[in-house]
Amino acid sequence: MPDLYPDIKPYVTHSLKVDPPHVLHVEEFGNPSGLPVAVVHGGPGAGSEPYQRRFFDPDIYRIVVYDQRGCGKSTPHAELEGNHTQALVDDLERIREHLGIERWVLFGGSWGSALSLVYAETHPQRVLGLVLRGIFLCRPTEIEWFYQEGGASRIFPDY
């Protein structure tokens, strides 16, 4: 398997005010003129991870990484007010508009795959493509398998 691309520093960081009290932490990496890709992290509740931006060649891609409401470096931390799927999808659209991006690729993992799918259904004209991994749609059967005895614990007994 090829190595991931080198870890790089953001060329710009944004604090984007959305619905009060939420402020999103957004970072841009790679080529400012490159093909835009939004990294949509998992959760709900997790934040972005440095390795996630390393899947993309920084010479070719404009890599947009953000922390969803209440997650990571977004504020306020762990805030649940106004924190629901449609608001999270709206936040992605606000980020796209704020950055002046016409269309982008969404790279979503776990819960981020579900958000990416909902965004693509809501804003199909804004999506160049989807790269989804570890798809987790938070359906009752998935949540039960993930958290109840006899599901994930059979494969990962220490989990």
DAPE-V522287 format. One record per run of one state. SS is the DSSP state (h for helix, s for strand, l for the rest). FROM is the first residue (numbers start at 1). LEN is the number of residues. Records with the same first field share a line. If there is no record, write none. Layout:
BEGIN
SS = FROM-LEN, FROM-LEN
END
This chain:
BEGIN
l = 1-11, 18-5, 31-4, 41-9, 56-5, 68-7, 76-9, 99-5, 110-1, 123-1, 134-6, 148-4, 156-4
s = 12-6, 23-8, 35-6, 61-7, 75-1, 104-6, 127-7
h = 50-6, 85-14, 111-12, 124-3, 140-8, 152-4
END
